[in-house]
């Protein structure tokens, strides 16, 4: 009977006069408060005050030179957005104003009335417009308050600075303000305190439904690791009562249609198709179409999968669809387009940077944001699991009732938005807050009462509020209080019981071979810095060709204390002394590749003790020196090509073990079974063989696996020699290849490089064919095109070897490439 009544209501609705379902407000006038209307700027939403001022030529670009320092005044002022919209006399009731992504403090006025205030970038604000709307023109004004002025008042009333040492100011405002912490500065980021409207305000019918009005859970029945059936349960908010629901399978075939008449509806799926991570199969998704009582339709995509974090006996490993899962990926920073100029879409990022490098997981790091809907949709589509930090990082936080209630509302909004994404694998309370409390000397800076408040506050926020909210809004997702969970890189014993941020390499100045012993149970942060290539340096330093490491601009861009000196230390261990700044940037790229690339492979070799690798970091938020493998403009650094090789399903390595070399095979290829053969060929730099190739067999049972195939004796020679390692399946198909050198680059004796280059323009871009006449080490093909995509770069060629490289970019042309090799730098050393 209830179903018949709901269907009758929908039928009658079709006969009613049509009302405006929503009005999307995209165009505003922006004015600094107190300035005449004649100074207003027409802007389009999404809008950031600094970006719109830049477009009008009113401020310099903060990414060029030291201009960042000269625009800090913008966030010290108030700014006003104004717009109008039209409604007829029949449409003056049952509407609301929906605001999202307002950064950060604002007053919202409509037709002479204050509707309310915002205080959190991450919250959704809905204002009832009954009694406020007018027939004809309606006037909306959003007044942005200075976040630094609000922060100053919060600081003054608090009486002490929180230990937010990444803030680039004397007084640390970021702990009080619910926006992206890195906006206030970080050791790889500018201080660029956003103000703006990052989503279009919407005037909509109150009955209008959104994906967050539904919670979709799946229960899968199994026979071993094979699914036999599944139930999809859809719970709805009070506003979802009476909505019609239609479920489609991954091919778009309708499975069932019903009406929401209670707290939940269950759909039975007899032959379920699972959502699989990248590398395991298809990320199949079902479509739930919903229609509200006004007749408006929308949909959400859901996946059938199980994801669980196993922490039994100190483990830290994910189990996906009843199978052990080895996580391969990186820490992700916001795809920062606030200044609107790097031109790469999120889909490009996923396709060109993530999928191409064999990732299956990204950690959305806690100093950033909850990402956009587009981000999670792409992760769902491509099978990338998401470790989501809540946006708290590297400082203690307030725990007063007002702050806690603000966070409680934030988390309810965000979990309701994120919970239906099959990619959401883990919720983590914070980044390195407890780590800092235990190991960074914070306790000595505060009196006992203040410190006790911080300690109690940690438990209230990360031990109570957040896990209780997860249990209420997304109980199917595992939660941990913070990362690292219970380890510190200075306490080696702790690496055996937690995920680890192992910074012995870089901050501890340890050699990268330290990861042979300190991989931890799950490597959730590690890395080493580099400078970007020279065309990126030129984008922020027009005088790039005359720079040196001691230049004030270089020091200004380096945000990690002692970073340039530390990078020079690492390079001096492994590489010749550079003769120019361009040589320095090239060698820094190689050093980062060697160090982090080796660490990734060592971490993978530590399986099954280690169950995941998320290096720091994949991307940048501005052109700078950092730990990224892809720079701000989308240029792949040398590291990213090494990442692609290190994250391939199967890898092979020779690893130094005292006087011998361990031949190690690692694979997470779910289809690899049976015997594989490993070919080892030792050769001199002129290509001549030291001996005939050797062959070793290894039996693969069930990946993931890490196996020592055999031990080899080191060849006794003072010459530079190398070993070529090739892995083949039983049918002869090559599945892995690697080169091993017996000495570090600084000790190598390399021939004068001789190679032939042929360039051809094709429909795909520029095709470059290189034929080596001698051994070529670390060939870097430099181009003038920002964000050009290479099929490979920073590679070695054996004598007689030919390699074809594809370069894609709209502006490619012949004759614009420059070639760099380590051979040249080693031969020039001492001249």
C-alpha positions in Angstrom: 0.0 0.0 0.0 2.8 2.4 0.9 4.5 1.7 -2.5 1.3 2.4 -4.4 0.8 5.7 -2.6 4.3 6.8 -3.4 3.9 5.9 -7.0 0.6 7.7 -7.2 2.3 10.8 -5.7 4.9 10.7 -8.4 2.3 10.4 -11.1 0.3 13.4 -9.7 3.6 15.4 -9.5 4.0 15.1 -13.3 0.7 17.0 -13.7 1.7 19.9 -11.5 3.1 23.2 -12.9 6.9 23.0 -13.3 8.9 24.9 -10.7 12.6 25.9 -10.9 14.5 23.0 -9.4 17.7 24.9 -8.8 19.5 28.1 -9.7 23.3 27.8 -9.9 25.0 31.1 -9.1 28.2 31.3 -11.2 28.8 35.0 -11.8 29.6 37.5 -9.0 31.2 40.9 -8.6 34.2 40.9 -6.2 35.2 44.1 -4.3 37.6 44.8 -1.5 35.5 46.0 1.4 35.5 49.8 1.8 36.5 50.4 -1.8 34.1 52.0 -4.3 31.9 49.8 -6.6 33.9 51.0 -9.5 36.8 48.9 -8.4 34.8 45.7 -8.5 36.0 42.7 -10.6 33.6 40.4 -12.4 34.5 36.8 -11.4 33.3 33.3 -12.2 32.9 30.6 -9.5 35.0 28.8 -8.5 36.8 32.0 -7.4 39.8 32.7 -5.3 40.5 36.3 -4.4 44.2 36.1 -5.1 43.7 34.5 -8.5 41.1 37.0 -9.6 43.4 39.9 -8.5 46.2 38.3 -10.5 44.0 38.1 -13.6 43.3 41.8 -13.3 47.0 42.6 -13.0 46.5 43.9 -9.5 49.1 41.6 -7.8 52.3 39.9 -9.1 52.3 36.2 -9.5 53.1 34.7 -6.1 55.0 31.8 -7.7 57.6 34.0 -9.5 60.7 35.1 -7.6 59.9 36.1 -4.0 56.5 37.7 -4.9 54.8 35.4 -2.5 55.9 37.7 0.3 54.4 40.8 -1.3 50.8 39.5 -1.6 50.3 38.5 2.1 48.2 41.6 2.6 45.3 40.1 0.6 44.3 37.8 3.4 44.5 40.7 5.9 41.5 42.4 4.3 37.8 41.7 3.9 36.3 40.9 0.5 32.7 41.0 -0.7 31.0 38.9 -3.4 27.7 40.2 -4.9 25.3 38.7 -7.3 21.5 38.6 -8.2 19.1 36.0 -9.3 15.4 36.1 -10.5 12.4 34.2 -9.2 8.7 34.5 -10.1 6.0 35.1 -7.5 5.0 31.4 -7.6 8.4 30.3 -6.5 9.0 32.1 -3.2 8.8 29.1 -0.8 10.3 25.7 -0.2 13.8 26.8 -1.3 17.2 26.8 0.4 20.6 28.2 -0.3 23.3 25.6 -0.4 26.9 26.7 0.1 30.0 24.5 -0.1 33.7 25.1 -0.2 33.6 28.6 1.3 37.2 29.6 2.4 36.8 30.2 5.2 35.0 32.9 7.4 32.0 34.5 5.8 28.7 36.3 6.5 25.9 35.5 4.1 23.2 38.2 3.4 20.1 37.9 1.2 17.7 40.7 0.5 18.7 42.7 3.6 18.9 39.8 6.0 21.8 38.0 7.6 21.2 34.3 6.8 24.2 33.0 8.7 27.9 32.6 8.9 30.5 30.1 7.7 33.6 29.1 9.5 34.8 25.9 7.8 36.0 25.2 4.3 34.9 21.6 4.6 31.3 22.1 5.7 28.1 22.3 3.7 25.8 25.1 4.8 22.1 25.1 4.0 19.9 28.2 4.7 16.2 28.1 4.7 14.9 30.8 2.4 11.3 30.9 3.4 10.3 34.5 4.0 13.5 35.8 2.4 12.8 35.5 -1.3 11.3 38.2 -3.5 9.4 38.1 -6.7 11.8 39.4 -9.4 15.4 40.3 -8.4 17.0 38.8 -5.3 20.4 40.1 -4.0 23.0 37.8 -2.5 26.0 39.2 -0.7 28.8 37.1 0.8 31.3 38.9 2.9 34.6 37.2 3.4 36.3 38.0 6.7 40.1 38.2 7.0 41.3 34.8 8.2 44.4 36.4 9.8 42.3 38.8 11.8 40.1 36.1 13.0 43.1 33.9 13.7 44.7 36.8 15.7 41.6 37.1 17.9 41.6 33.3 18.5 45.3 33.4 19.3 45.0 36.4 21.7 42.1 34.8 23.6 44.0 31.5 23.8 47.3 32.9 25.1 49.8 30.6 23.5 51.1 29.4 20.1 50.3 25.9 19.1 53.4 24.0 17.8 52.5 24.4 14.1 56.0 25.1 13.0 55.2 24.7 9.3 53.3 28.0 9.4 55.5 30.7 7.8 54.7 33.4 10.4 55.5 34.2 14.0 52.0 33.5 15.2 50.6 30.2 14.1 46.9 30.6 13.0 46.4 27.4 11.1 45.4 25.1 14.1 42.4 27.3 14.8 41.1 27.5 11.2 39.4 24.7 9.4 40.9 25.0 6.0 43.8 23.3 4.3 46.8 23.5 6.8 49.3 23.8 4.0 47.8 27.2 2.9 49.7 28.7 5.8 53.0 27.3 4.6 54.8 24.0 4.6 58.3 22.7 3.9 57.3 22.3 0.2 54.6 25.0 -0.1 54.1 28.7 -0.2 52.2 30.7 2.4 49.1 31.5 0.3 46.1 31.9 2.6 43.1 31.3 0.3 40.0 33.4 0.4 37.1 32.6 -2.0 34.2 30.6 -3.1 35.4 27.3 -4.5 32.0 25.9 -5.4 29.0 27.6 -7.0 26.3 28.6 -4.5 23.0 26.9 -5.4 19.4 28.0 -4.7 17.4 24.7 -4.8 14.2 23.1 -3.8 14.3 21.8 -0.2 13.2 18.3 -1.4 16.1 18.0 -3.8 18.2 14.9 -3.0 22.0 14.5 -3.2 24.2 11.4 -3.1 25.0 12.1 0.6 21.3 11.5 1.4 22.0 7.8 0.8 24.3 5.3 2.4 25.0 2.2 0.3 26.5 -0.9 1.8 27.3 -4.3 0.3 27.4 -7.7 1.9 29.1 -10.4 -0.2 28.7 -14.1 0.2 31.9 -16.0 -0.6 33.1 -19.4 -1.5 36.8 -19.1 -0.7 37.9 -15.9 -2.6 35.0 -16.2 -5.2 31.8 -14.3 -4.7 28.6 -16.2 -5.0 26.0 -13.5 -4.2 25.7 -10.1 -2.8 23.1 -7.8 -1.1 23.2 -4.1 -1.7 21.5 -2.2 1.2 20.5 1.4 0.6 19.7 3.6 3.6 18.2 7.0 3.1 17.9 10.2 5.0 14.4 11.4 6.1 14.2 13.6 2.9 14.8 10.4 0.8 11.4 8.9 1.8 9.3 8.4 -1.2 12.2 8.5 -3.7 12.2 6.0 -6.5 15.3 3.9 -6.8 16.6 1.9 -9.8 19.6 -0.3 -9.8 21.6 -0.9 -13.0 24.4 -3.5 -13.4 27.9 -2.5 -14.6 26.7 -2.8 -18.2 23.7 -0.5 -17.7 21.1 -3.3 -17.5 18.2 -2.6 -15.1 18.2 -5.1 -12.2 15.4 -3.8 -10.0 13.2 -0.8 -9.4 11.6 0.2 -6.1 10.5 3.1 -3.9 12.1 4.2 -0.6 9.4 3.6 2.0 11.4 2.8 5.1 14.9 3.3 6.7 16.5 1.0 4.1 15.9 -1.0 0.9 17.9 -4.2 0.0 18.7 -5.3 -3.5 19.8 -8.9 -4.1 22.5 -9.6 -6.7 22.9 -13.3 -7.6 26.1 -13.1 -9.7 28.0 -10.1 -8.4 30.8 -8.4 -10.3 33.4 -7.1 -7.9 35.1 -3.7 -7.8 38.8 -4.7 -8.2 41.9 -2.6 -7.5 44.1 -1.5 -10.4 46.1 -4.4 -11.6 43.6 -7.0 -10.4 40.9 -6.7 -12.9 38.0 -4.4 -13.7 36.7 -1.8 -11.2 33.1 -2.7 -11.9 30.4 -0.4 -10.5 26.7 -0.6 -10.2 24.5 2.5 -10.8 21.8 3.6 -8.4 19.4 6.1 -10.0 17.2 8.1 -7.6 14.3 10.4 -8.3 13.0 12.7 -5.6 9.5 13.7 -5.0 9.9 16.8 -7.3 10.7 14.6 -10.2 14.5 15.5 -10.2 16.7 12.5 -11.1 20.4 11.9 -10.3 22.6 8.8 -9.7 25.5 7.5 -7.8 28.0 4.7 -8.7 28.8 2.0 -6.1 31.1 -0.9 -6.0 30.8 -4.4 -4.4 34.1 -5.0 -2.5 35.5 -5.7 0.9 38.5 -3.8 2.2 40.0 -4.4 5.6 43.1 -3.3 7.4 44.7 -6.2 9.3 46.7 -5.0 12.4 47.0 -8.4 14.0 50.2 -8.9 16.0 51.7 -5.6 14.8 50.9 -6.1 11.1 49.7 -3.3 8.9 48.3 -4.9 5.8 45.3 -4.5 3.6 43.1 -7.4 2.6 40.9 -6.7 -0.4 38.1 -9.1 -1.5 39.5 -11.8 0.8 43.0 -11.6 -0.8 46.3 -10.1 0.5 46.9 -6.8 -1.1 50.3 -5.1 -1.5 49.8 -1.3 -1.6 51.9 0.6 -4.2 51.6 4.3 -4.5 52.5 7.7 -3.0 51.4 10.5 -0.7 49.2 12.9 -2.6 49.0 16.7 -2.2 46.0 18.7 -3.4 45.8 19.1 -7.2 46.3 22.8 -6.5 44.8 24.9 -9.2 44.1 27.9 -7.0 46.2 30.2 -9.1 44.7 28.5 -12.2 47.8 28.1 -14.4 49.2 24.6 -14.6 46.6 23.4 -17.0 46.5 19.7 -16.2 43.2 18.0 -15.4 42.8 15.5 -12.6 42.0 12.9 -15.2 45.4 13.6 -16.8 47.0 13.2 -13.4 45.4 9.8 -12.8 46.1 8.5 -16.3 49.6 10.0 -16.9 51.1 9.9 -13.4 49.2 7.2 -11.4 48.0 4.4 -13.7 51.1 4.6 -15.9 53.3 4.0 -12.8 51.3 0.9 -11.7 49.8 2.6 -8.6 47.0 1.0 -6.7 46.7 3.4 -3.8 47.0 7.1 -2.9 47.2 8.6 0.5 45.3 11.9 0.7 47.7 13.5 3.2 46.4 15.2 6.3 47.9 18.7 5.7 45.7 19.1 2.6 41.9 18.7 2.1 39.1 16.3 1.5 39.4 16.1 -2.2 36.8 17.0 -4.8 34.1 14.7 -6.0 35.9 14.4 -9.3 39.0 13.0 -7.6 37.1 10.2 -5.8 35.1 9.4 -9.0 38.3 9.0 -10.9 39.8 6.8 -8.2 36.6 4.7 -8.3 36.7 4.4 -12.1 40.4 3.4 -12.2 40.5 1.1 -9.2 42.8 3.3 -7.0 42.3 2.7 -3.3 42.3 5.9 -1.2 43.8 6.2 2.3 42.1 9.4 3.5 43.6 11.5 6.2 41.3 13.9 8.0 42.9 17.4 7.5 45.0 17.6 10.7 48.7 17.6 10.6 51.9 18.2 12.5 50.5 20.2 15.4 48.2 19.8 18.4 44.7 21.3 18.0 42.1 23.1 20.2 39.6 20.9 21.9 37.1 23.5 23.2 33.4 22.8 22.6 33.1 25.3 19.8 36.0 23.8 17.9 34.8 20.3 18.5 31.3 21.0 17.3 32.7 22.7 14.2 34.8 19.5 13.4 31.8 17.3 14.3 29.7 19.0 11.6 32.6 18.9 9.1 33.1 15.2 9.6 29.4 14.4 9.3 29.3 16.3 6.0 32.4 14.8 4.5 31.8 11.2 5.6 28.3 11.4 4.1 29.8 12.6 0.9 32.7 10.1 0.7 31.3 6.9 2.2 29.7 5.5 -1.0 32.9 5.6 -3.0 34.3 2.0 -3.4 37.9 3.5 -3.5 37.7 4.7 0.1 39.9 2.2 1.9 41.0 3.8 5.2 40.2 6.8 7.4 43.1 8.2 9.3 42.7 10.8 12.1 45.8 12.9 11.4 49.4 13.1 10.1 52.2 13.0 12.7 50.4 14.7 15.6 51.1 12.0 18.2 54.6 11.6 16.6 55.2 15.2 17.3 53.9 15.0 20.8 56.2 12.1 21.6 59.4 12.9 19.7 59.6 16.6 18.6 60.2 18.3 21.9 56.8 20.0 22.1 56.3 19.2 25.8 59.2 21.3 26.9 57.6 24.4 25.3 54.5 24.5 27.5 53.6 24.5 31.2 52.1 21.3 32.6 48.5 22.6 32.5 48.7 23.5 28.8 50.4 20.3 27.9 47.9 18.3 29.8 45.2 20.0 27.8 46.9 19.1 24.6 47.2 15.5 25.7 43.6 15.3 26.7 42.6 17.1 23.6 44.3 14.5 21.4 42.2 11.8 22.9 39.0 13.8 22.7 39.5 14.6 19.0 41.3 11.5 17.5 40.3 8.9 20.1 36.6 9.8 20.6 35.0 12.4 18.2 36.5 11.0 14.9 36.1 7.3 15.5 32.5 7.8 16.9 31.7 9.8 13.7 33.1 7.1 11.5 31.1 4.4 13.4 28.0 6.5 12.8 28.4 7.6 9.2 30.8 5.1 7.6 31.1 2.0 9.8 32.3 -0.2 6.9 35.5 1.8 6.7 38.5 1.1 9.0 39.8 4.0 11.2 43.2 4.6 12.7 43.9 7.6 15.0 47.0 8.8 13.1 49.9 8.0 10.9 52.4 6.8 11.8 50.2 4.6 14.0 52.7 3.7 16.6 56.3 4.1 15.4 59.1 6.6 15.1 62.1 6.4 12.7 64.4 7.0 15.7 63.0 4.0 17.5 63.9 1.0 15.3 62.1 -1.5 17.4 58.8 0.4 16.8 59.1 -0.3 13.0 57.9 -3.8 13.7 54.4 -2.9 14.9 53.1 -0.1 12.7 53.1 1.9 9.6 56.3 4.0 9.4 57.4 7.4 8.3 61.0 6.5 7.9 63.1 9.7 7.6 66.5 8.2 8.5 67.1 8.8 4.8 67.0 12.6 4.4 66.6 14.1 7.9 68.8 11.4 9.4 71.3 11.6 6.4 71.5 7.8 6.2 72.4 6.1 3.0 69.5 4.8 1.0 70.6 1.2 1.6 69.2 1.7 5.1 65.9 0.5 3.7 67.4 -3.0 3.3 67.0 -3.1 7.1 64.3 -0.5 8.0 61.4 -1.1 5.6 58.9 -1.3 8.5 55.5 -3.1 8.3 54.1 -0.5 5.9 56.2 2.4 4.5 53.7 5.3 4.5 56.2 8.1 4.1 59.8 8.2 2.9 61.7 10.1 0.2 64.5 12.4 -0.8 64.4 15.9 -2.4 65.5 17.1 -5.8 65.3 20.3 -7.8 63.0 20.3 -10.8 64.5 20.4 -14.3 65.6 23.8 -15.6 62.5 24.8 -17.5 60.6 24.5 -14.3 63.2 26.5 -12.5 62.9 29.2 -15.2 59.2 29.4 -14.6 59.8 30.8 -11.1 63.3 32.3 -11.7 63.8 34.0 -15.0 67.5 34.4 -14.1 67.8 30.6 -13.7 70.9 30.2 -15.8 72.9 32.4 -13.5 71.7 30.8 -10.2 73.8 29.0 -7.7 72.9 26.9 -4.7 73.7 29.9 -2.4 71.6 32.4 -4.4 69.0 34.2 -2.2 66.1 33.1 -4.5 67.2 29.4 -4.3 67.3 29.7 -0.5 63.9 31.3 -0.5 62.4 28.5 -2.6 63.9 25.8 -0.4 61.4 25.4 2.5 63.0 22.4 4.3 65.5 23.7 6.9 69.0 22.7 5.8 67.5 21.2 2.7 70.0 22.5 0.1 73.0 21.5 2.3 71.5 18.1 2.9 70.9 17.6 -0.8 74.5 18.6 -1.6 75.7 16.1 1.0 73.8 13.2 -0.7 75.0 14.2 -4.1 78.7 14.5 -3.0 78.5 10.8 -1.9 77.4 9.5 -5.2 78.1 12.0 -8.0 80.8 14.3 -9.4 80.9 17.9 -8.4 78.6 19.9 -10.8 80.2 22.7 -12.8 76.9 24.7 -13.3 73.5 25.1 -11.7 72.0 23.2 -14.7 74.4 20.3 -13.9 73.4 20.5 -10.3 69.7 20.2 -11.1 70.3 17.2 -13.4 72.4 15.4 -10.8 69.9 16.2 -8.0 67.2 14.5 -10.2 69.5 11.4 -10.5 70.3 11.3 -6.8 66.6 11.5 -5.9 65.9 8.7 -8.4 68.7 6.5 -7.1 67.8 7.0 -3.4 64.0 6.8 -3.5 63.9 4.3 -6.3 66.2 2.0 -4.4 64.1 2.5 -1.2 60.9 1.5 -3.1 62.5 -1.7 -4.3 63.9 -2.5 -0.9 60.5 -2.0 0.7 58.9 -4.3 -1.8 61.6 -6.9 -1.2 60.7 -6.9 2.5 57.3 -8.6 1.8 55.6 -10.3 3.7 56.9 -8.3 6.7 56.2 -5.2 4.8 52.8 -4.8 3.1 52.9 -1.4 1.4 54.9 1.4 -0.1 53.6 5.0 -0.2 56.6 7.3 -1.0 56.6 11.0 -0.2 55.4 12.6 -2.5 54.0 12.3 -6.1 53.0 15.9 -6.9 53.7 19.6 -6.1 51.4 22.6 -5.3 53.8 25.1 -6.9 57.0 25.0 -8.9 59.7 24.3 -6.3 62.4 22.1 -4.9 60.7 19.2 -3.1 60.4 15.4 -2.7 57.9 15.1 -5.6 58.3 12.7 -8.5 56.2 14.9 -10.8 56.7 18.6 -10.7 54.0 21.3 -10.7 53.8 21.6 -14.5 53.4 17.8 -14.9 57.0 17.1 -15.9 58.0 13.6 -14.8 61.3 13.8 -12.8 63.9 11.0 -13.1 62.3 9.5 -10.0 58.9 8.9 -11.6 60.4 6.8 -14.4 62.2 4.8 -11.7 58.8 4.5 -9.8 57.2 3.1 -13.0 59.9 0.4 -13.1 59.9 -0.3 -9.4 56.1 -0.7 -9.2 55.8 -3.1 -12.2 54.1 -6.3 -11.2 57.4 -8.2 -11.3 60.8 -6.8 -10.5 64.3 -8.4 -10.2 67.3 -7.1 -8.3 70.8 -7.8 -7.3 71.3 -6.8 -3.7 74.6 -6.5 -1.9 74.8 -8.9 1.1 78.3 -8.7 2.5 80.7 -10.4 0.1 77.9 -11.8 -2.0 75.0 -10.6 -4.1 71.4 -11.8 -3.5 69.3 -12.3 -6.6 65.8 -11.3 -5.5 62.5 -11.7 -7.3 59.4 -9.8 -6.2 55.9 -10.0 -7.8 52.3 -9.0 -7.0 51.1 -10.1 -10.4 47.9 -12.0 -9.6 48.2 -14.2 -12.8 51.8 -15.2 -12.3 52.2 -18.9 -11.5 54.7 -21.7 -12.2 58.4 -21.5 -13.0 60.2 -18.4 -14.2 63.8 -18.2 -15.4 66.2 -15.4 -14.5 69.1 -14.7 -16.9 72.2 -12.9 -15.5 74.7 -11.5 -17.9 77.9 -9.7 -16.7 79.5 -7.3 -19.1 82.1 -4.5 -19.3 81.2 -0.9 -20.3 82.2 -1.6 -23.9 79.6 -4.3 -24.1 82.0 -7.3 -24.0 80.9 -10.2 -21.8 82.8 -11.3 -18.7 81.3 -14.7 -19.1 78.4 -16.5 -20.7 75.0 -15.7 -19.3 73.9 -17.7 -16.2 70.3 -19.0 -15.7 68.4 -19.6 -12.5 64.9 -21.0 -12.0 62.4 -19.8 -9.4 59.0 -21.3 -8.8 56.1 -18.8 -8.2 53.2 -20.2 -6.1 50.8 -17.4 -5.1 51.7 -13.7 -5.3 52.4 -11.4 -3.6 55.8 -12.9 -3.0 59.4 -11.9 -2.4 62.0 -14.6 -3.0 65.7 -14.8 -2.9 66.5 -16.9 -6.1 70.1 -17.5 -5.3 73.4 -15.9 -4.0 76.1 -14.9 -6.5 79.7 -14.2 -5.9 80.9 -10.6 -6.6 83.2 -10.5 -9.6 86.7 -9.5 -8.5 87.6 -6.5 -10.6 88.4 -2.8 -10.2 86.8 -2.0 -13.5 83.3 -0.7 -13.9 81.1 -3.6 -14.8 77.4 -4.2 -14.9 74.9 -7.1 -14.9 71.8 -7.3 -17.0 69.0 -9.2 -15.3 66.1 -10.6 -17.3 63.1 -12.6 -16.0 61.1 -14.7 -18.5 58.0 -16.9 -18.0 58.0 -20.5 -19.2 56.8 -19.4 -22.7 59.8 -17.1 -23.0 57.9 -13.9 -22.5 60.0 -11.2 -20.7 58.3 -9.9 -17.6 61.1 -8.0 -15.8 64.5 -6.4 -16.6 67.1 -4.5 -14.6 70.7 -3.3 -14.7 73.1 -3.6 -11.8 76.4 -1.6 -11.6 79.2 -2.7 -9.3 80.1 0.8 -8.2 78.3 4.1 -7.4 78.2 6.7 -10.2 81.0 8.8 -8.9 83.4 5.8 -9.2 82.3 4.8 -12.7 84.6 4.9 -15.6 82.4 5.6 -18.6 83.3 6.0 -22.3 82.8 9.2 -24.3 79.1 9.0 -25.3 78.4 8.2 -28.9 74.9 7.8 -30.1 72.7 8.5 -33.1 69.4 10.4 -32.9 66.5 10.4 -35.4 63.4 12.6 -34.8 60.1 12.1 -36.7 56.8 14.0 -36.3 53.8 11.7 -36.2 50.1 12.0 -35.3 51.1 10.9 -31.8 53.7 13.6 -31.3 57.5 13.5 -31.7 59.1 10.1 -32.1 62.8 10.0 -31.1 64.9 7.0 -31.9 68.3 6.7 -30.2 70.9 4.2 -31.2 73.9 3.8 -28.8 77.4 3.1 -30.1 78.8 3.1 -26.6 77.3 2.6 -23.1 75.1 5.6 -22.4 74.3 6.4 -18.7 71.3 8.4 -17.6 70.3 9.9 -20.9 68.1 12.9 -20.2 66.1 14.2 -23.2 65.3 17.8 -22.3 62.6 19.6 -24.1 61.2 23.2 -23.9 57.5 22.0 -23.5 56.1 22.2 -20.0 54.3 19.0 -19.1 55.4 17.1 -22.2 54.7 13.4 -21.7 57.6 10.9 -22.5 57.3 7.2 -22.9 60.6 7.0 -21.0 63.5 9.3 -20.0 66.6 9.3 -17.8 67.6 5.8 -19.0 70.7 3.8 -19.9 71.5 2.2 -23.3 73.9 -0.6 -23.8 76.3 -0.6 -26.7 74.4 -1.4 -29.9 71.0 -0.9 -28.3 68.3 1.1 -30.0 65.4 2.7 -28.1 62.4 4.6 -29.4 60.8 7.3 -27.3 57.4 9.0 -27.8 57.0 12.6 -26.7 53.5 14.0 -26.6 52.6 17.7 -26.4 50.5 20.1 -28.5 53.6 22.2 -29.4 56.2 19.5 -30.3 58.5 20.2 -33.2 61.8 18.8 -34.4 65.1 20.2 -33.5 64.2 21.5 -30.0 65.7 18.7 -27.9 68.8 18.8 -25.8 70.5 15.6 -24.6 72.4 15.1 -21.3 74.4 12.1 -20.1 76.3 11.2 -17.0 79.1 10.2 -19.3 79.7 13.8 -20.2 79.8 15.0 -16.5 82.1 12.3 -15.4 84.5 13.0 -18.3 84.4 16.8 -17.4 85.1 16.2 -13.7 88.3 17.9 -12.7 88.5 20.1 -15.9 
